[in-house]
Amino acid sequence: MNEIKRQLQLKVGDTTQQQQNVIQKISAQYPIRTKKNNAFFPAFISFALLVGACLFVFSYIGEKQSRTPPNEIVATTVEQEKDNENNTTLLLTEEQKKEYYKQYKEIMDKVNEKKLGLGLEVAPMESFEESDWVEPKDYEKMVNSIVEDFLATEREKKAALSRYLEETVTNLDGETTKPIYVYFSGLMIKIKMTANFVTQYNAEYDRQLFIAVNDISTQLADKKGTWEQTSSKASLIDGGKTYSIRIEGIFYFNGITYEKAFTIEFSCDEFGNIY
């Protein structure tokens, strides 16, 4: 995708001029003023006064020398070296480019295996410009940064909208339905999960606990795109008080396919009511 490729480009800046500006600023803060001693001749008082005035002026406008503290020199040099490393266009052979591209694909495959609903992919190799090539470790850092931003946005959006979700409902046939918001790239979609839960009284705990779940299904709450559930896995947690159900599926929207995995939890109270 061109958009992703643009996000992974290097930016080439003029750090040399920036360093010169810093050095000039430091030099201005640490000027060296040269003072000259002049002989005094009583016979030429007026001439001496004129010369003294000139020397006084020249002592302030003489040549300035930089006295940058050593720690500032080191900091500036290290910063410049880092900028140069990050802003250098790699000169790669075709074989090296093929190897880098292969590693880019492996990095992206690992991200997509998580089924985040992000929809990332590596742009075609022929669309890469010379400035797009970066070390695989730097490519991985940039991809991970995109993933972290995506997950942060997902948490924020879900937290903002979850308060508006309907309550969990169990109908007369024993089917329990619970809605959940699922985030895809730029889209927040509401999905409803339905299942048949079985609870049983447990004498040891003196309460109802889950013992089974059947017929797990999911469907979109609205008509935006299409959703296909591909798998489900239920796990009992919290001593049988809660079912954690992992759902995997594929969301289709505007010709784009998003793989998504998410988890939804159902709990039961001491009387077997499910929420």
DAQUICOR-V588925 format. One record per residue. NEAR is the number of other ideal C-beta (glycine too) atoms within 12 Angstrom. D_LAST is the distance of its C-alpha to the last C-alpha in Angstrom with 1 decimal. Layout:
NEAR:D_LAST, NEAR:D_LAST
//
This chain:
19:41.5, 16:44.1, 16:41.6, 29:40.4, 30:44.0, 18:45.0, 22:42.4, 33:43.9, 25:47.5, 27:49.7, 18:51.2, 16:54.9, 17:56.1, 14:59.6, 24:59.1, 16:62.9, 13:63.5, 18:60.6, 25:62.2, 16:65.5, 15:64.1, 23:62.6, 24:65.9, 18:67.9, 16:65.6, 24:66.1, 21:69.8, 16:70.1, 16:68.6, 17:71.1, 18:74.5, 16:77.7, 18:80.6, 16:84.1, 13:86.7, 15:90.5, 10:93.4, 19:96.5, 13:100.1, 13:101.6, 13:105.1, 9:106.8, 9:108.9, 14:106.0, 12:103.7, 12:102.5, 16:102.0, 17:100.0, 15:97.8, 14:97.1, 20:96.3, 22:94.1, 15:92.1, 17:91.6, 21:90.5, 18:88.1, 14:86.5, 17:86.5, 20:84.9, 16:81.7, 13:81.8, 17:82.8, 13:80.9, 19:77.3, 15:76.0, 21:72.3, 17:71.3, 22:67.6, 14:66.1, 11:65.5, 11:61.7, 21:61.4, 19:63.4, 13:61.2, 17:58.0, 27:59.5, 19:60.6, 16:57.3, 19:55.5, 24:58.0, 16:57.7, 15:53.9, 22:54.3, 20:57.0, 17:54.8, 23:51.9, 22:54.1, 22:56.4, 19:56.3, 23:56.3, 11:59.3, 22:58.1, 11:59.8, 14:58.3, 10:57.5, 16:55.7, 23:53.7, 17:52.7, 18:51.6, 28:49.7, 28:48.0, 18:47.0, 24:45.3, 35:43.6, 24:42.1, 19:40.9, 30:39.3, 32:37.5, 19:36.4, 19:34.7, 31:32.8, 24:31.8, 15:30.7, 21:27.7, 28:26.6, 32:25.7, 38:26.3, 35:29.4, 31:32.0, 39:34.8, 25:38.0, 31:41.6, 25:44.1, 15:47.0, 20:49.7, 13:52.4, 17:50.7, 29:50.9, 20:53.5, 15:55.4, 20:53.5, 31:50.2, 31:51.0, 34:49.6, 22:49.3, 26:46.3, 14:45.0, 25:45.1, 36:43.4, 25:40.5, 17:40.3, 31:40.2, 35:37.5, 23:35.3, 19:35.8, 29:34.6, 28:31.5, 17:30.8, 19:31.2, 29:28.8, 21:26.1, 15:26.7, 23:26.5, 29:23.2, 17:21.6, 16:23.2, 23:22.2, 23:18.5, 16:18.4, 15:20.2, 19:18.1, 21:14.5, 10:14.6, 15:15.4, 25:12.5, 16:11.0, 14:7.6, 27:5.3, 21:7.5, 22:8.8, 13:12.6, 7:15.4, 12:16.2, 20:13.0, 22:12.1, 36:8.6, 32:9.1, 33:7.9, 26:10.9, 31:12.6, 33:16.1, 42:18.7, 32:22.1, 36:25.4, 33:28.9, 18:29.0, 29:26.1, 29:22.5, 35:20.8, 30:17.4, 35:16.1, 29:13.5, 40:12.3, 33:12.0, 33:12.1, 24:12.7, 38:11.1, 24:13.3, 31:12.8, 17:15.9, 18:17.3, 18:18.9, 9:21.9, 10:22.5, 17:19.3, 10:19.2, 21:15.6, 24:13.4, 30:12.9, 37:12.2, 19:15.6, 18:15.4, 32:14.0, 19:16.3, 21:17.2, 30:15.5, 25:16.7, 35:16.6, 24:18.5, 27:19.7, 24:18.4, 17:22.1, 11:25.5, 18:26.5, 28:27.7, 21:26.5, 34:24.0, 21:24.5, 30:22.1, 18:24.4, 20:22.3, 26:19.1, 19:18.6, 28:15.8, 18:16.2, 24:14.8, 18:14.8, 16:14.6, 16:16.3, 29:13.9, 27:10.8, 25:9.6, 38:10.6, 22:12.4, 35:13.6, 24:16.8, 36:17.9, 27:21.6, 32:23.3, 25:26.1, 37:26.1, 21:29.4, 23:30.5, 15:34.2, 9:35.7, 21:33.8, 25:31.6, 34:28.7, 32:27.2, 38:23.7, 27:21.4, 34:18.0, 22:15.0, 35:11.3, 28:8.8, 38:5.8, 29:5.4, 33:6.2, 17:8.1, 16:11.8, 13:11.7, 25:9.6, 20:6.7, 32:3.8, 22:0.0
//
